[in-house]
């Protein structure tokens, strides 16, 4: 399981999203200013930041929070 977190430099909520992502050892940050981040965002149809995607080992989305920061308990509920 992986928590994919999409952020961008001009997003006012993204510093808080990055801070939340760092709480979880199974998270990975994707910056939309980088080619890897942009490609991953296109693959998962991420159109806004911050966005959080919880994916399984086959990269299927289990839960998505698009355009906002979820509460930690929401992440923990679906990651359990």
Buried (B, 14 or more C-beta within 10 A) or exposed (E): EBBBBBBBEEBEEBEEBBEBBEEBEEBEBBBBEEEEBBEBBEEBEBEEBBBBBBBEEEEEEEBBBBBEBBEEEBBEEBBE
